[in-house]
Amino acid sequence: MTKIDIIQNVNEKLGFSKRDSARIVETLFELIKDKLASGEKIKISGFGSFVVKNKKARRGRNPQTGQEISISARKVLTFKSSQILRKALNP
């Protein structure tokens, strides 16, 4: 499913115009992105939680050459599904 598909579903199910549906979906994604970028956790009841975690710098190895490399510190996004979603996927 793509963003266009989400916009079309909002349009069909809620009866908003395509322009309004696109603005709703875009606004929702921008809000989620901004909150995650500021380090906040997002919890959507019945769906799951998005959390940004910090990974420390570490030593790694290039699997093709065997050369040791340095992997820089970075932030990663994790998602943990709710029990309701897991039960819906695995009846």
PLY file of the C-alpha trace (Angstrom):
ply
format ascii 1.0
element vertex 91
property float x
property float y
property float z
element edge 90
property int vertex1
property int vertex2
end_header
0.00 0.00 0.00
1.34 3.41 -0.96
0.57 6.91 0.25
-1.69 7.38 -2.80
-3.63 4.25 -1.79
-4.07 5.62 1.73
-5.34 8.93 0.33
-7.81 7.10 -1.94
-9.08 5.00 0.98
-9.61 8.11 3.12
-11.42 9.69 0.19
-13.70 6.67 -0.34
-14.42 5.81 3.30
-14.84 9.31 4.74
-16.16 11.15 1.70
-13.62 13.99 1.78
-12.43 15.44 -1.51
-9.16 14.05 -2.86
-7.43 17.34 -2.07
-8.67 17.31 1.55
-7.82 13.61 1.92
-4.29 14.28 0.68
-3.89 17.19 3.10
-5.11 15.04 6.01
-2.71 12.19 5.21
0.23 14.55 4.56
-0.45 16.43 7.81
-0.60 13.19 9.79
2.71 11.97 8.34
4.38 15.35 8.95
3.15 15.36 12.55
4.48 11.84 13.15
7.81 12.68 11.51
8.24 15.90 13.52
7.45 14.20 16.84
9.84 11.32 16.13
12.58 13.75 15.07
12.22 15.57 18.40
12.68 12.26 20.25
9.09 11.67 21.32
7.53 8.22 21.39
4.35 7.71 19.37
1.80 5.22 20.66
-1.28 4.47 18.56
-3.78 2.50 20.61
-4.69 -0.81 19.00
-1.87 -0.49 16.44
1.54 -0.11 18.08
4.38 2.16 19.15
7.11 3.97 17.23
10.29 4.78 19.16
13.57 6.38 18.07
16.57 4.69 19.68
20.20 5.77 19.70
22.82 3.27 18.55
26.40 3.76 19.68
29.36 3.87 17.34
30.98 0.48 16.89
33.58 -1.45 14.95
32.36 -3.48 11.99
33.81 -5.59 9.21
33.30 -5.39 5.46
32.06 -8.91 4.59
33.58 -8.82 1.08
37.09 -7.69 1.99
37.29 -8.50 5.68
38.56 -4.97 6.29
37.65 -3.51 9.68
35.58 -0.31 9.50
34.04 2.15 11.92
30.24 2.35 12.01
29.15 5.77 13.26
26.56 6.43 15.95
23.06 6.86 14.58
19.38 6.91 15.42
17.09 4.06 14.37
13.32 3.85 14.29
11.71 0.82 15.89
8.10 -0.32 15.79
6.45 -2.64 18.27
2.97 -3.85 17.35
0.19 -3.92 19.92
-1.34 -7.19 21.12
-4.57 -6.28 19.33
-2.75 -5.99 16.00
-0.80 -9.20 16.60
-4.02 -11.08 17.38
-5.63 -9.71 14.22
-2.67 -10.92 12.15
-2.51 -14.34 13.87
-6.09 -15.44 14.63
0 1
1 2
2 3
3 4
4 5
5 6
6 7
7 8
8 9
9 10
10 11
11 12
12 13
13 14
14 15
15 16
16 17
17 18
18 19
19 20
20 21
21 22
22 23
23 24
24 25
25 26
26 27
27 28
28 29
29 30
30 31
31 32
32 33
33 34
34 35
35 36
36 37
37 38
38 39
39 40
40 41
41 42
42 43
43 44
44 45
45 46
46 47
47 48
48 49
49 50
50 51
51 52
52 53
53 54
54 55
55 56
56 57
57 58
58 59
59 60
60 61
61 62
62 63
63 64
64 65
65 66
66 67
67 68
68 69
69 70
70 71
71 72
72 73
73 74
74 75
75 76
76 77
77 78
78 79
79 80
80 81
81 82
82 83
83 84
84 85
85 86
86 87
87 88
88 89
89 90
